[in-house]
Amino acid sequence: MTTGFGPDEDPRYPPQDLGSYALLADGERGALVGPRGEICWLCAPRWHDDAVFAALIGGGGLYAVTPEERFVPGGVYEDGSLIWRSRWVTPSGIIECRDALAFPGETGRLVLLRRIVAREGPARVRVVLHPVAAFGREPMREVRRGAAGEWQARLGGLTLRWSGAEDARLVDGGGEGARFTGELELVAGRQRDLVLELGAGPLRTAAVDPGRAWAATERAWASAVPALTDTVAVRDARQAYAVLRGMTSAAGGMVAAATTSLPERAEEGRNYDYRYVWIRDQAYAGQAAAAAAPGPLLDDAVRFTTARLHADGPGLSPAYTVDGRPVPDQHRLDLPGYPGGYDRIGNHVNRQFQLDCFGEALLLLAAAAEHGRLDDDGWAAARIAADAVRQRWREADAGIWELGNRDWTHSRLICAAGLRRIAAAAPRGTSARAWSDLAGAILADTARHALHPDGHWQRSPDDPSLDAALLLPPLRGLLPADDPRTRATLRAYTAGLTDGFFGYRFRHDDRTLSKAEGAFLLCGFVTALAEHQQGHEIEAYRWFERNRGACGAPGLYAEEYDVAQRQLLGNLPQAFVHALLLEAAARLARPEPTAGAQPRPKKTAP
């Protein structure tokens, strides 16, 4: 039971466990909304810009719609969308707040829609709007009334307009800056629309009509998310697709996560900014779309990756902003941080070389080609990526987990997989033969130096330990399912780096796996795919279902999952987890033509 706030109180909204938050997103930015109707995270005008609502990480800024009475919170996404319905049961009835960022979003302006509904009985709610630009450093200024009574203000370099709350009060918050507050009362069956607009320049058009904006958003989501009825978990697959679509900008770039600085392990310093486009994650999303529903999401991934290969060639960066610019240097913010962590923005990935990005790009382009969706620019990008592999495959790199530079086995094998697959998709000719030959040379060299005496792939020539990433190359077509190295690697991984159908990346030290880090959900879905490739259908479903359940109440996944506390860890939502869920849901619905297959389970309930 949660306690409401009286009209004379100053409500505080401390951080909640990450599994409580829902995501609103329109492609250009995202917001997190908590169980008390508090939007505590929003960067504007775009993903990588400064936050105007930063309460999640201890900064200023919040937008809350909260019942005045005691309540029990709940909520649900409307199917196949990022339209969120908060639902509160109070002693007097049931209140809903329907929230969305108007979709699809504009790059220079956001429209945040909130519709308060007295579903059963009367609704009494408290509204607080307290925007503060630059992670809490720049409060509102030049606050005034518009011609229609709406509130207008300046906010850092942004222009603000708030409609539907003409009866709100402007309260001086002292050092925290001014905020709007108000109390709304609705009789049963009535509703109230609030519309917040934030623009990078002056808002010259008339205020948004909420009815039209809602209708357009509903239509856009219905058009954007395919039915996916041929997957094994239809509703979750559609929700994963909606998350990926909501995190993909008009330029095609998909951010890795909506947030920054949410700790992967409390008090261990593993806090990073993931509001950027990782080429690898982009490729995972494209591969998932190719497996489930080849269309715009695949095309977007190809378009962004192709543009970056043409621009940067063998100097391809592992990550970019959504508009294709370099990721800024990593630095600290002077904020308290989410409990267990501290705040930083930017990312040191901008100084790394990650060889596997070229292999993932080739796999993405090959998937597009297999569906007849790769144009001349895409084939040119494939030649650029293949040439980069030829030039650089012997260089040490930071690898998939972004560690110190080494000759990581996964990096080389995934490049070989990408070369082999693009060669198979290409027209017969000199390039296809050269790519296939290079793939064979990389595979042979890696087998000489990084094959464990027990027959499985090891992390690097000088590190005989296991790594979950080594399950990926066979899944991408480098080696067949019945290759002894493929089977030995899967057996060794499940025996040494898993626990109760949860998977871990690698062994950090002598601690038990769960003490060193959370279960890595990407690894769980990859293992489901690996078991499926072997024809082990029952095992594949066990892995799929175990990891499918490791989400928060709204169905969002973070990077890691604390198995003991059953809590999400790290930035939210983590796009590559949703991508692998989507891919697994699609591939598990199709039989793998391997020997020794077990009986196929019945289709998973939606």
JOTA-V586068 format. One record per pair of residues at least 24 apart in sequence whose ideal C-beta (glycine too) atoms are under 10 Angstrom apart, sorted by the first residue. I is the first residue (numbers start at 0). GAP is how many residues later the second one is. Records with the same first field share a line. If there is no record, write none. Layout:
# JOTA-V586068
I=GAP / GAP
This chain:
# JOTA-V586068
0=69 / 70 / 71 / 72 / 88
1=33 / 34 / 64 / 65 / 67 / 68 / 69 / 70 / 71 / 86
2=33 / 64 / 66 / 67 / 68
3=32 / 62 / 63 / 64 / 65 / 66 / 67 / 84 / 86 / 120 / 121 / 122
4=31 / 59 / 61 / 62 / 63 / 64 / 120 / 121 / 123 / 178
5=62 / 63 / 120 / 177
6=61 / 117 / 119 / 174 / 175 / 176
8=59 / 117
9=118 / 161 / 163 / 169 / 171
10=25 / 27 / 51 / 53 / 55 / 115 / 117 / 170
11=26 / 43 / 50
12=24 / 25 / 26 / 27 / 42 / 43 / 49 / 51 / 53 / 115
13=24 / 26 / 41 / 44 / 325
14=25 / 40 / 41 / 42 / 43 / 247 / 321 / 322 / 323 / 324 / 325
15=24 / 40 / 57 / 536
16=322 / 535 / 536 / 548 / 549 / 550 / 551
17=38 / 241 / 244 / 245 / 320 / 534 / 538 / 540 / 549 / 550 / 551 / 552 / 553 / 554 / 555
18=531 / 532 / 533 / 534 / 535 / 536 / 537 / 538 / 539 / 542 / 547 / 548 / 549 / 553
19=53 / 55 / 532 / 533 / 534 / 548
20=35 / 63 / 237 / 238 / 531 / 532 / 533 / 535 / 537 / 547 / 551 / 552
21=53 / 54 / 55 / 60 / 61 / 62 / 63 / 64 / 77 / 530 / 531 / 532 / 533 / 534 / 550 / 551
22=54 / 59 / 61 / 78 / 219 / 220 / 223 / 224 / 234 / 235 / 236 / 531 / 532 / 533 / 549 / 550
23=58 / 59 / 60 / 75 / 76 / 77 / 78 / 79 / 86 / 88 / 89 / 90 / 222 / 234
24=57 / 75 / 76 / 78 / 80 / 217 / 218 / 219 / 220 / 221 / 222 / 223 / 230 / 233 / 548
25=56 / 74 / 75 / 76 / 77 / 78 / 79 / 80 / 84 / 85 / 86 / 191 / 194 / 219 / 220 / 221 / 223
26=55 / 74 / 76 / 77 / 78 / 79 / 80 / 193 / 197 / 218 / 219 / 220 / 221 / 222 / 223 / 224 / 226 / 227 / 228 / 273 / 295
27=73 / 75 / 76 / 77 / 78 / 79 / 80 / 81 / 82 / 218 / 219 / 220 / 221 / 222 / 223 / 227 / 294 / 295
28=72 / 76 / 78 / 81 / 83 / 169 / 217 / 218 / 220 / 226 / 229 / 246 / 293
29=52 / 71 / 75 / 213 / 216 / 217 / 225 / 227 / 228 / 229 / 245 / 542 / 543
30=32 / 51 / 53 / 68 / 69 / 70 / 79 / 81 / 227
31=24 / 226 / 227 / 230 / 522 / 524 / 540 / 541
32=30 / 31 / 32 / 42 / 51 / 53 / 64 / 66 / 81 / 521
33=28 / 30 / 32 / 39 / 41 / 52
34=31 / 36 / 37 / 38 / 39 / 40 / 51 / 53 / 518 / 519
35=28 / 29 / 30 / 31 / 35 / 37 / 50 / 52 / 90
36=26 / 27 / 28 / 29 / 30 / 34 / 36 / 38 / 49 / 51 / 58 / 60 / 62 / 77 / 79 / 88 / 89 / 90 / 91
37=24 / 25 / 26 / 27 / 28 / 48 / 90
38=24 / 25 / 26 / 60 / 73 / 75 / 90 / 157
39=24
40=217 / 218 / 219 / 221 / 297 / 531
41=59 / 68 / 70 / 89 / 154 / 156 / 216
42=67 / 92 / 215 / 216 / 217 / 232 / 302
43=64 / 65 / 66 / 68 / 87 / 89 / 111 / 112 / 113 / 114 / 116 / 154 / 155 / 156
44=60 / 61 / 62 / 63 / 64 / 65 / 112 / 113 / 153 / 154 / 155 / 156
45=59 / 61 / 62 / 64 / 154 / 203 / 209 / 229 / 275 / 276 / 277
46=200 / 202 / 206 / 207 / 208 / 209 / 210 / 211 / 212 / 213 / 227 / 228 / 229 / 230 / 274 / 275 / 276
47=207 / 212 / 225 / 227 / 228 / 229 / 272 / 273 / 274 / 275 / 277 / 279 / 280 / 297 / 298
48=84 / 85 / 107 / 108 / 109 / 151 / 226 / 272
49=82 / 83 / 84 / 85 / 86 / 87 / 88 / 106 / 107 / 108 / 283 / 295
50=80 / 81 / 82 / 83 / 84 / 85 / 208 / 209 / 224 / 282 / 284 / 294
51=58 / 78 / 79 / 80 / 81 / 82 / 83 / 84 / 86 / 88 / 103 / 104 / 106 / 108 / 144 / 146
52=59 / 76 / 77 / 78 / 79 / 82 / 83
53=78 / 79 / 80 / 81 / 82 / 83 / 206 / 279 / 281 / 289
54=75 / 77 / 81
55=203 / 204 / 205 / 206 / 281 / 282 / 516
56=78 / 79 / 202 / 203 / 204 / 205 / 214 / 276 / 278 / 279 / 280 / 281 / 282 / 284 / 285 / 286 / 287 / 288
57=77 / 78 / 203 / 275 / 276 / 277 / 278 / 279 / 280 / 281 / 283 / 284 / 285
58=73 / 75 / 76 / 77 / 78 / 274 / 275 / 276 / 277 / 278 / 284
59=70 / 71 / 72 / 73 / 74 / 75 / 76 / 77 / 78 / 79 / 113 / 115 / 116 / 117 / 119 / 275
60=68 / 69 / 70 / 71 / 72 / 73 / 74 / 75 / 78 / 94 / 115 / 116 / 118
61=66 / 67 / 68 / 69 / 70 / 117
62=36 / 49 / 51 / 64 / 65 / 66 / 67 / 68 / 99 / 116 / 117 / 131 / 133
63=33 / 61 / 62 / 63 / 64 / 65 / 66 / 117
64=30 / 32 / 34 / 49 / 50 / 51 / 60 / 61 / 62 / 63 / 64 / 119 / 127 / 129
65=29 / 31 / 59 / 60 / 61 / 62
66=24 / 25 / 26 / 28 / 30 / 49 / 56 / 57 / 58 / 59
67=24 / 27 / 55 / 56 / 57 / 58 / 115 / 116 / 117
68=24 / 26 / 53 / 54 / 55 / 56
70=24 / 54
72=480
73=479
74=24 / 478 / 479
75=477 / 478 / 479
76=158 / 161 / 162 / 165 / 166 / 477 / 478 / 479
77=140 / 143 / 144 / 164
78=142 / 143 / 146 / 155 / 156 / 159 / 160 / 163 / 527
79=141 / 142 / 144 / 145 / 146 / 147 / 148 / 154 / 155 / 157 / 158 / 159 / 161 / 162 / 165
80=136 / 137 / 139 / 140 / 141 / 143 / 144 / 157 / 158 / 161 / 164 / 165
81=135 / 139 / 142 / 143 / 157 / 160 / 161 / 163 / 164 / 165 / 472
82=30 / 32 / 131 / 134 / 135 / 138 / 159
83=470
84=30 / 32 / 34
85=28 / 30
86=30 / 32
87=31 / 35 / 37
88=30 / 31 / 32
89=30 / 31 / 32 / 33 / 34 / 35
90=30
91=26 / 28 / 29 / 30 / 31 / 32 / 96
92=25 / 26 / 27 / 28 / 29 / 30 / 31 / 95
93=24 / 25 / 26 / 27 / 29 / 94
94=24 / 25 / 26 / 27 / 28 / 29 / 30 / 91
95=24 / 27 / 95
96=26 / 28 / 94 / 95 / 97
97=93 / 95 / 116
98=95
99=113 / 114 / 117 / 118 / 121 / 146
100=95 / 116 / 145
101=93 / 95 / 106 / 108 / 110 / 111 / 112 / 114 / 115 / 118
102=110 / 113 / 114 / 115 / 116 / 117 / 118 / 121 / 139 / 142 / 143
103=112 / 113 / 116 / 117 / 119 / 120 / 141 / 142 / 144 / 145 / 146
104=112 / 115 / 141 / 144 / 145
105=93 / 94 / 144
106=93 / 142 / 143 / 144 / 215 / 216
107=50 / 90 / 91 / 92 / 93
108=49 / 50 / 52 / 88 / 89 / 90 / 91 / 92 / 94 / 96 / 99
109=48 / 86 / 87 / 88 / 89 / 90
110=50 / 84 / 85 / 86 / 87 / 88 / 97 / 99 / 102 / 105 / 106
111=50 / 82 / 83 / 84 / 85 / 86 / 96
112=51 / 80 / 81 / 82 / 83 / 95 / 97 / 100 / 101 / 104
113=50 / 51 / 78 / 79 / 80 / 81 / 82 / 96
114=49 / 76 / 77 / 78 / 79 / 80 / 95 / 96 / 99
115=48 / 68 / 70 / 74 / 75 / 76 / 77 / 78
116=69 / 71 / 72 / 73 / 74 / 75 / 76
117=66 / 67 / 68 / 69 / 70 / 71 / 72 / 73 / 74
118=67 / 69 / 70 / 72
119=68 / 69
120=65 / 66 / 67 / 68
121=63 / 64 / 65 / 66 / 67 / 68
122=61 / 62 / 63 / 64 / 65 / 66 / 67 / 68 / 69
123=59 / 60 / 61 / 62
124=57 / 58 / 59 / 60 / 61 / 67
125=55 / 56 / 57 / 58
126=37 / 38 / 40 / 41 / 53 / 54 / 55 / 56 / 57 / 65 / 67
127=40 / 43 / 51 / 52 / 53 / 54
128=31 / 33 / 36 / 39 / 41 / 50 / 51 / 52 / 53 / 65 / 67
129=41 / 43 / 46 / 47 / 48 / 49 / 50 / 51
130=24 / 25 / 27 / 29 / 31 / 46 / 47 / 48 / 49 / 65 / 67
131=24 / 41 / 44 / 45 / 46 / 47
132=24 / 25 / 27 / 44 / 65
133=199
134=125 / 198 / 199 / 200 / 208 / 210
135=40 / 41 / 197 / 198 / 199
136=40 / 196 / 197 / 198
137=39
138=34 / 35 / 36 / 37 / 38 / 39 / 40
139=30 / 33 / 37 / 38 / 39 / 40
140=36 / 37
142=27 / 35 / 37
143=26
144=25
145=57 / 60 / 61
146=59 / 60
147=58 / 59
148=58
149=45 / 47 / 57 / 58
150=29 / 45
151=45 / 51 / 55
152=25 / 27
154=43 / 44
155=42
156=42 / 43 / 44
157=39 / 40 / 41 / 42 / 43 / 45
158=38 / 39 / 40 / 41 / 42 / 43 / 44 / 45
159=36 / 37 / 38 / 39 / 43
160=34 / 35 / 36 / 37 / 38 / 42 / 44 / 46 / 47
161=32 / 33 / 34 / 35 / 36 / 45
162=30 / 31 / 32 / 33 / 34 / 43 / 44 / 45 / 46 / 47
163=28 / 29 / 30 / 31 / 32 / 43 / 44 / 46
164=27 / 28 / 29 / 30 / 31
167=26
219=25
220=24 / 25
222=73
223=24 / 71 / 72 / 73
224=68 / 72
225=63 / 66 / 67 / 68 / 69 / 70 / 71
226=66
227=64 / 65 / 354 / 357 / 358 / 361
228=360 / 377
229=62 / 63 / 355 / 356 / 359 / 360 / 373
230=60 / 61 / 62 / 350 / 351 / 352 / 353 / 354 / 355 / 356 / 357 / 358 / 359 / 372 / 373 / 375
231=308 / 309 / 312 / 313 / 316 / 352 / 353 / 354 / 355 / 356 / 357 / 358 / 369 / 370 / 371 / 372 / 373 / 374
232=311 / 312 / 315 / 348 / 349 / 351 / 352 / 353 / 355 / 356 / 370 / 371 / 372 / 373
233=351 / 355 / 369 / 370 / 371 / 372
234=320 / 370 / 371
235=312 / 313 / 315 / 319 / 342 / 345 / 346 / 349 / 368 / 370
236=51 / 55 / 56 / 341 / 344 / 345 / 346 / 347 / 348 / 349 / 352 / 369
237=54 / 55 / 344 / 347 / 368
238=312 / 315 / 316 / 317 / 339 / 342 / 343
239=45 / 48 / 52 / 308 / 315 / 316 / 317 / 333 / 335 / 337 / 338 / 339 / 340 / 341 / 342 / 343 / 344 / 345
240=44 / 47 / 48 / 51 / 52 / 54 / 56 / 337 / 338 / 340 / 341 / 344
241=313 / 336
242=42 / 312 / 313 / 314 / 330 / 331 / 332 / 334 / 335 / 336 / 338 / 339
243=37 / 40 / 41 / 42 / 44 / 45 / 53 / 56 / 57 / 329 / 331 / 332 / 334 / 335 / 338
244=40 / 44 / 51 / 52 / 55
245=327 / 329
246=28 / 30 / 34 / 38 / 75 / 326 / 328 / 331
247=29 / 34 / 37 / 48 / 49 / 52 / 53 / 56 / 74 / 327
248=28 / 51 / 55 / 72 / 73 / 74 / 75
249=50 / 72 / 73
250=26 / 49 / 52 / 53 / 56 / 69 / 70 / 71 / 72 / 73
251=25 / 30 / 34 / 44 / 45 / 47 / 48 / 49 / 50 / 51 / 52 / 53 / 54 / 55 / 56 / 70 / 72
252=24 / 25 / 26 / 29 / 47 / 48 / 50 / 51 / 52 / 54 / 55 / 66 / 67 / 68 / 69 / 70 / 71
253=24 / 27 / 28 / 30 / 31 / 32 / 43 / 46 / 47 / 50 / 68 / 321 / 322 / 325
254=26 / 27 / 64 / 66 / 67 / 316 / 320
255=24 / 25 / 26 / 29 / 63 / 91 / 93 / 303 / 315 / 317 / 318 / 319 / 320
256=24 / 301 / 302 / 313 / 314 / 315 / 316 / 317 / 318 / 319 / 320
257=298 / 313 / 314 / 315 / 316 / 317
258=79 / 299 / 311 / 312 / 313 / 314 / 315
259=73 / 78 / 81 / 83 / 84 / 85 / 86 / 87 / 311
260=71 / 72 / 74 / 76 / 77 / 80 / 81 / 82 / 83 / 84 / 310
261=75 / 76 / 78 / 79 / 81 / 296 / 297 / 306 / 307 / 308 / 309 / 310
262=74 / 75 / 76 / 77 / 78 / 79 / 297 / 306 / 307 / 308
263=76 / 77 / 253 / 254 / 256 / 294 / 295 / 296 / 305 / 306 / 307
264=75 / 76 / 250 / 251 / 252 / 253 / 295 / 297 / 304 / 305
265=72 / 73 / 74 / 75 / 296 / 303
266=72 / 73 / 74 / 75
267=72 / 73 / 248 / 249
268=72 / 73 / 75
269=71 / 247 / 290 / 299 / 300
270=61 / 66 / 67 / 69 / 70 / 71 / 72 / 73 / 299 / 300
271=58 / 69 / 72 / 73 / 74 / 75 / 76 / 77 / 130 / 287 / 298 / 299
272=54 / 55 / 57 / 58 / 60 / 70 / 71 / 72 / 73 / 74 / 75 / 76 / 298
273=45 / 73 / 75 / 285 / 296 / 297 / 298 / 300 / 301
274=46 / 47 / 52 / 70 / 71 / 72 / 296
275=41 / 42 / 43 / 44 / 45 / 46 / 49 / 50 / 51 / 52 / 70 / 71 / 73 / 74
276=24 / 27 / 28 / 31 / 40 / 41 / 42 / 43 / 44 / 45 / 46 / 47 / 50 / 298
277=39 / 40 / 41 / 42 / 49 / 69 / 71 / 76 / 79 / 82 / 124 / 297 / 298
278=25 / 26 / 29 / 30 / 37 / 38 / 39 / 40 / 41 / 75 / 77 / 78 / 79 / 81 / 82 / 85
279=38 / 39 / 74 / 76 / 77 / 79 / 80 / 81 / 84 / 120 / 122 / 134 / 296
280=37 / 38 / 79 / 241 / 293 / 294 / 295 / 296 / 298
281=26 / 37 / 38 / 75 / 78 / 79 / 82 / 293 / 294 / 297
282=73 / 74 / 76 / 77 / 78 / 79 / 80 / 81 / 82 / 84 / 131 / 135 / 293 / 296
283=76 / 79 / 80 / 188 / 238 / 291 / 292 / 293 / 294 / 295 / 296 / 298 / 299
284=79 / 290 / 291 / 293 / 294 / 295 / 297 / 298
285=74 / 75 / 77 / 78 / 79 / 81 / 82 / 293
286=73 / 76 / 77 / 79 / 80 / 81 / 188 / 189 / 292 / 293 / 295 / 296
287=79 / 237 / 287 / 288 / 290 / 291 / 292 / 293 / 294 / 295 / 296 / 297 / 298 / 299
288=75 / 78 / 79 / 82 / 290 / 293 / 294 / 297
289=73 / 74 / 76 / 77 / 78 / 80 / 81 / 83 / 293 / 296
290=76 / 238 / 288 / 291 / 292 / 293 / 294 / 295 / 296 / 298 / 299
291=287 / 290 / 291 / 292 / 293 / 294 / 295 / 297
292=289 / 293
293=73 / 74 / 76 / 77 / 78 / 79
294=76 / 78
296=282 / 285
297=66 / 69 / 70 / 73 / 75
298=69 / 72 / 74 / 75 / 76 / 79
300=60 / 63 / 64 / 66 / 67 / 278
301=59 / 62 / 63 / 65 / 66 / 67 / 71 / 72 / 73 / 75 / 76 / 79
302=65 / 72 / 74 / 75
303=60
304=52 / 55 / 56 / 57 / 59 / 60 / 63 / 73 / 76 / 80
305=55 / 58 / 59 / 62 / 68 / 69 / 71 / 72 / 73 / 74 / 75 / 76 / 78 / 79
306=70 / 74
307=49 / 53 / 73 / 76
308=48 / 49 / 52 / 53 / 56 / 68 / 69 / 71 / 72 / 73 / 74 / 75 / 76 / 79
309=67 / 70 / 71 / 74
310=73
311=72 / 76
312=68 / 71 / 72 / 74 / 75 / 78
313=39 / 44 / 70 / 71 / 73 / 74 / 75 / 76 / 77 / 78
314=38 / 73 / 77
315=37 / 38 / 39 / 41 / 42 / 45 / 68 / 69 / 72 / 76
316=32 / 33 / 34 / 35 / 36 / 37 / 40
317=29 / 31 / 32 / 33 / 34 / 35 / 36 / 37 / 38 / 39 / 79 / 80 / 82 / 84
318=28 / 30 / 31 / 33 / 35 / 38 / 83
319=29 / 30
325=24
326=24
339=229
340=229
346=55
347=50 / 54
348=49 / 53
350=47
351=45 / 46 / 47 / 50 / 51 / 53
352=39 / 42 / 43 / 44 / 45 / 46 / 52 / 58
353=43 / 44 / 45 / 46 / 47 / 48 / 51 / 54 / 57
354=33 / 34 / 37 / 38 / 39 / 40 / 41 / 42 / 43 / 44 / 45 / 50 / 52 / 53 / 55 / 56 / 57 / 59 / 60
355=33 / 41 / 42 / 43 / 44 / 52 / 54 / 55 / 56 / 57 / 58 / 59 / 61 / 62 / 113 / 116 / 117
356=28 / 31 / 40 / 43 / 54 / 57 / 58 / 61
357=26 / 27 / 28 / 29 / 30 / 31 / 32 / 33 / 34 / 35 / 39 / 53 / 56 / 57 / 60 / 61
358=26 / 27 / 30 / 34 / 51 / 52 / 53 / 54 / 55 / 56 / 57 / 58 / 59 / 60 / 61 / 62 / 63 / 80 / 83 / 113 / 114 / 117 / 119
359=25 / 40 / 54 / 55 / 57 / 58 / 112 / 116
360=24 / 25 / 27 / 28 / 54 / 57 / 61
361=24 / 26 / 27 / 52 / 53 / 54 / 55 / 56 / 57 / 58 / 59 / 60 / 61 / 63 / 73 / 77 / 114
362=51 / 52 / 54 / 55 / 56 / 57 / 58 / 59 / 109 / 110 / 113 / 114 / 115
363=54 / 57 / 58
364=53 / 56 / 57 / 60 / 61
365=51 / 52 / 53 / 54 / 55 / 56 / 57 / 58 / 59 / 60 / 110 / 111
366=54 / 55 / 58 / 109
367=57
368=52 / 53 / 55 / 56 / 57 / 58
369=51 / 52 / 54 / 55
370=54
373=48 / 51 / 52
378=43 / 46 / 47 / 48 / 52
381=36 / 37 / 40 / 41 / 43 / 44 / 49 / 53
382=39 / 43 / 48 / 52
384=30 / 33 / 34 / 37 / 50
385=29 / 32 / 33 / 36 / 37 / 40 / 45 / 48 / 49 / 52 / 53
386=44 / 47 / 48 / 51
387=27
388=26 / 27 / 29 / 30 / 46 / 49 / 50 / 53
389=25 / 29 / 44 / 45 / 48 / 51 / 52
392=26 / 45 / 48 / 49 / 52 / 53
393=48 / 51
395=64
398=60 / 61 / 68 / 70
399=67 / 68 / 69 / 70 / 72 / 105 / 122
400=58 / 66 / 67 / 68 / 104 / 105 / 119
402=56 / 103
405=53 / 54 / 55 / 56 / 57
406=38 / 39 / 42 / 43 / 52 / 53 / 54 / 55 / 56
407=42 / 51 / 52 / 53 / 55 / 59 / 61 / 62
408=37 / 38 / 40 / 41 / 42 / 43 / 48 / 49 / 50 / 51 / 52 / 54 / 58 / 60 / 61 / 64
409=36 / 40 / 47 / 49 / 50 / 57 / 58 / 59 / 60 / 61 / 62 / 63
410=31 / 35 / 49 / 58
411=30 / 31 / 33 / 34 / 37 / 38 / 48 / 61
412=26 / 29 / 30 / 33 / 34 / 37 / 44 / 56 / 57 / 59 / 60 / 61 / 63 / 65 / 66 / 72
413=28 / 55 / 56 / 58 / 59 / 62 / 64
414=24 / 27 / 28 / 31 / 58 / 63
415=24 / 25 / 26 / 27 / 28 / 29 / 30 / 57 / 60 / 61 / 62 / 63
416=25 / 26 / 55 / 56 / 57 / 58 / 59 / 60 / 61 / 62
417=55 / 58 / 59 / 60
418=24 / 59
419=53 / 56 / 57 / 58 / 59
420=55 / 56 / 57
423=53
438=39
441=36
442=30 / 35 / 36 / 42
445=27
446=38
450=34 / 37 / 38
451=33 / 36 / 37 / 40
453=34 / 35 / 37 / 38
454=29 / 30 / 32 / 33 / 34 / 36 / 37
455=28 / 29 / 30 / 31 / 32 / 33 / 34 / 35 / 36 / 37 / 40
456=28 / 29 / 31 / 32 / 35 / 36
457=31 / 34
458=47 / 48
462=43
464=27 / 31 / 32 / 41 / 42
465=26 / 27 / 28 / 29 / 30 / 31 / 38 / 39 / 40 / 41
466=26 / 30 / 37 / 38 / 39 / 40 / 56
467=25 / 29 / 30 / 35 / 36 / 37 / 38 / 52 / 54 / 55 / 56 / 58 / 59 / 62
468=24 / 36 / 37 / 53 / 54 / 57
469=36
470=32 / 52 / 55 / 56 / 58 / 59 / 60 / 62
471=50 / 51 / 54 / 57 / 58
473=55 / 56 / 59 / 60
474=51 / 54 / 55 / 57 / 58 / 108 / 112
479=53 / 114
480=49 / 51 / 52 / 53 / 54 / 111 / 112 / 113 / 114
481=51 / 52 / 53 / 112 / 113 / 114
485=44 / 47 / 48
486=43 / 46 / 47
488=41
489=37 / 40 / 41 / 43 / 44 / 46 / 49
490=43
492=30 / 33 / 34 / 37
493=33 / 36 / 37 / 45 / 49
496=26 / 30
497=25 / 26 / 29 / 45
498=64
499=42 / 46 / 63
500=26 / 27 / 38 / 41 / 42 / 43 / 44 / 45 / 46
501=25 / 41 / 44 / 45 / 48 / 58 / 59 / 61
502=24 / 25 / 27 / 40 / 43 / 44
503=56 / 59
504=55
512=50
513=47 / 48 / 49 / 50 / 51
514=49
516=42 / 43 / 45 / 52 / 53
517=32 / 40 / 41 / 42 / 43 / 44 / 45 / 46 / 47 / 49 / 50 / 51 / 52
518=27 / 28 / 31 / 41 / 42 / 43 / 44 / 50
519=27 / 39 / 40 / 41 / 49 / 50 / 54 / 57
520=25 / 26 / 27 / 29 / 30 / 36 / 37 / 38 / 39 / 40 / 47 / 48 / 49 / 53 / 55 / 56 / 57 / 59 / 60
521=25 / 35 / 37 / 38 / 52 / 54 / 55 / 57 / 58 / 59
522=24 / 37 / 54 / 57
523=24 / 26 / 37 / 53 / 56 / 57 / 60
524=32 / 51 / 52 / 53 / 54 / 55 / 56 / 57 / 58 / 59 / 60 / 63
525=54 / 57 / 58
526=57
527=52 / 53 / 55 / 56 / 57 / 59 / 60
528=51 / 54 / 55 / 58 / 59 / 63
530=57 / 61 / 67
531=52 / 55 / 56 / 58 / 59 / 60 / 62 / 65
532=54 / 59 / 61
533=58 / 60 / 61 / 62 / 63 / 64
534=56 / 57 / 58 / 59 / 60 / 61 / 62 / 63 / 65
535=56 / 58 / 60 / 61 / 62
536=51 / 54 / 55 / 60 / 61 / 62 / 63 / 64
537=60 / 61 / 62 / 63
538=59
539=44 / 47 / 48 / 52 / 58 / 60 / 61
540=43 / 47 / 57 / 59 / 60 / 61 / 63
541=59
542=41 / 45
543=37 / 40 / 41 / 43 / 44 / 60
544=56 / 59
546=30 / 33 / 34 / 37
547=33 / 36 / 37 / 56
549=27
550=26 / 27 / 30
554=26
556=24
